Every structure is written in C-alpha cells, then in structure tokens.
C-alpha cells in the first residue's frame, strides 16, 4: 500500500491498493452485549483499485467480487442497562462528508441466512421476516455511490431463492435514496409468475415533516405493469394476521397499471386498471384532502367496473351479497363519482345480462338527527328480477323513480317520491302504467297511486301516520276495474268496480278502530252483474 502524503491532499495519508484477494476464509463474530453472532465462509473475495483519501474523506473502488460466500446471522434479545449520560463537549467538525464510489459490486452464488432469537429447523411456505434464508443469490450493482445522506447506483441484476419458495429471477433498477425522497427508475421485478415494471418516485421535505403531516408526501408513479400472482402472494398470507377477507383477496392474482402523481393531499390518477378474481376496474380522477377524510375532495371517472355476481361475491366479505341473488349474471358499470367533504355525487349506468339500471344524484352527510340529504333518480330498462333473485314470482321490471329530501328515520324524515312504473311482473301478471306520488313529513305519509292497466284501473289517495303511539290511516279508493281472473287470483270470471273510504284512528293489528265505507260496488261474474248499495 502507498501511505505517502499526497502533494495536494494535506497532512493525512492517501491509501492505494491495486488488488485485494481472499480465498477460502472463514471467521465468526460474537458481540455478547448486543446478542449478535455470525459465521462467515468466503471462498473468493476480490477487490481492485482501492483508493482512500483521508484528507477529502473519499473512498473509491473499481470493482468488488464476492463469490461462493455463506453467512449466518443470529440475533438474540439481551437485557442492557441504560448508559450513564455524560456531558461531553466536542468540537464541530469542518471536514467534508464521507463519500464512497464503487464501479461495480458483484455477488455470485451467495448464501445468506438471518435468524432472530433462534434458528428454525422446519421450513415453512410462509415468509417469516424473523427467519430469512436466501440461496443462490446473484447481484450486480454498477456505479454505486454514497455521499452524505445520498445513496445511488444501478442494480443491473439481482436474483435469489428464499426458503419459503419465493423465487426472485430478476430485480433491476437505477436508484437514488436521499433525505428528501426515493427514486427507482426502470424498476423491474420478476418471478416465474409475477412481474412489476415501472418508474417510482417519492418526495418529501423531510421525514420529520411527513410524520407530522403525511399530506406532504409526494408521488410520481408510472406503473406499466404489476402482476402479483397468487402463487407468490400465498407466501405472505400470514402477515395479514387473522383477517379472512384480506386472505381471500390474496388467493387471487392481481393485475395493476396506471399513473399516480401529486401529493397525498392532492393526487391525480390516470388510467388506473385493476383486474383480480374476475373483476375489472378502470378509472381516472383526482383525490384531494387526504389524510383527513372530513376534508376529502374526489372526482372519479369510472370507465369500467365489470364482472359477475359470483366473482364479486368472491372478493367481498362473506354475506355481502345475499344467497338468493343469481351468481352467474354479468354486469358492467360506468359513470362518474364525486365527494366534496361528505357531499357525494354520482352518475352511473349499469348494463347487465339481466337488464339495465341508471342512478344519478347526490347524497350529503349532515350532523344531528337528520343524518343526510339526498336527491336520487333511478331508472331501469327491463330488469329481469326473476333471473336476478332466482324466483319466478318476479319478472321484467321497468321504472323511473325520483327521491329527494332529508332524514332517514320515519320520525324525522322530510322527503318526496315520484315514481312511474310502465311495467312490473309479479305473481304471474305483468302490471302496466303505475303512477305513484308520495311524501313524508312530521311522521305522516301522504300518497296517491294511479294504475291504468287492462286488468286493473284504480286511483288511491291516502294519509298514514307512522307514529307508533298514534297510528292512523285515511284513504279513498276508486276502482274503475279489478279483474281477478286476468290478474291470476281466481280461475272464474270476476270483475269488481266501486269506491272505498277508510278513516281509521288506530291501525294497530290488535286494536283496529275507525270506519270503512263502501258507498258503491259492482261485481261482474260471467254475464251476471251484481250491484250493492252502501256497506260500512
């Protein structure tokens, strides 16, 4: 080694070593106070052009090779006494930050084993961060540099097999780590069945700043492809604890792509695509206000949310979809979603193998007794309820319903409903042309119903109190036609016509009280017509 003083470097020495080679070396390290112990066996270590300048705090190496190397590290917990604090004054150092530059670092056929507390005799297919064993480890890093708080380099190739069965065939990236962020350019990760390809960048003023305000954390992610295969994710299932819903998700392969840019408090999402378990999601949009959910602002363009009832049920928590809902019906949902500090807007259209449905409106969360306000418009075109509910009691249904108001409990709700039902199939008959208008205020429902059908033509006006202490009902019904045979209730011909008036001051099933008046009724049975006077 050259330990002579450099002509321009100051008083401290420069050390230059052309080559360092170590063959067949074994050593062990024990640090009882920290619980650390290790065993290392190096077959081949080689380094070239070692240069250390203590005047400028610079270390450089042309290349480092570590081949056929095995290391075992065991760390055990130890009880340590807190050191006695001493006031030591030290002079501030004006020296340059220490820098390291290495042209290439190559590891070939390495075996690294790490255990915490004790060694594990039985190998599991579950990854255990306390017991890691990497075999056949290959690594090539080029242009590695360390200066101050910045570390950077080019991982050209990394591969290894972990004892749980995870087989990393390729990992490569150009990386930069500093105290203001992390950059992974041209990141590529591959196993026999998984792959991640993209560019990743996080930025922050400081770790202290984002720990105090996570909304300042910045992202610039361009994810070209992320395929997480279930064969690989199964190794990490125990890391989610006992949450069966998350474990159910890990049982499916997951595919993602898209772009994410901005800060946690102001994020832009571009062309996000997710596919898993037969469900596909495609969306773009903007999310602001996080991490405070009360300040959330969101505008989402839902390009596609599609799948089958069965595939959706396989991802949701058990019982989310009732068992009487058909499993094999397919659907595709598109539209727009928004959230403005608890005010939700939506404009959605769903097409399915069992009919179409559209929803448009807004819902706003409120404090106090009236928990929300709402304005919702729902339309269906040919919903096949018999297919959806697997029950022939129902059938083709078409409706146009508008609901607006506030509050959800009968005691506090103040709302209006307008509904037109051109077609609804029930119990063997297809009812047509149903108009409904209803409102609720101060625990009282006012409603009017009109039906213009070939088998039933009627008008109803009613008022009903939902007060459990004073349930009352007032109603008038005009029946222009009620054909019981056509409706499927009886096999013989029978048609009713007439009027009904009801004034009930108590509609409790045990204590019904009031009057019911039928001033006129006409019954047609075959060719016979029976007219009855007032009945009360």
Secondary structure, DSSP 4 states (H G I P E B T S, - for coil): -B-PPPSSS-SS-EEEEEEEEEEEEEEEEEETTTTEEEEEEEEEEEEEEEEEETTTTEEEEEEEEEEEEEEEEEE-----PPPPP-----PPP-PPPPEEEEEEEEEEEEEEEEEESS--SS--SS-BTTEEEEEEEEEEEEEEEEETTEEEEEEEEEEEEETTS-EE-EEEEEEEEETTEEEEEEEEEE-SS-EEEEEEEEE-S-HHHHHH-GGG-EEEEEEEEEEE-HHHHGGGGGGGTT-HHHHHHHTS-EEEEEEEEEETTEEEEEEEEEEETTEEEEEEEEEESTT-GGG-EEEEEEEEEEEEHHHHHHHSPTTSS-TTS-SS-EEEEEEEEEEETTEEEEEEEEEETTEEEEEEEEEEE-SSSS-EEEEEEEEEEEEEHHHHTT-TTEEEEEEEEEEEEE-SSTTT-EEEEEEEEEEEEETTEEEEEEEEEEEEETTEEEEEEEEE-SSEEEEEEEEEE--SSS--EEEEEEEEEEETTTTTS-SS--EEEEEEEEEEEE--TTS-EEEEEEEEEEEEETTEEEEE--B-
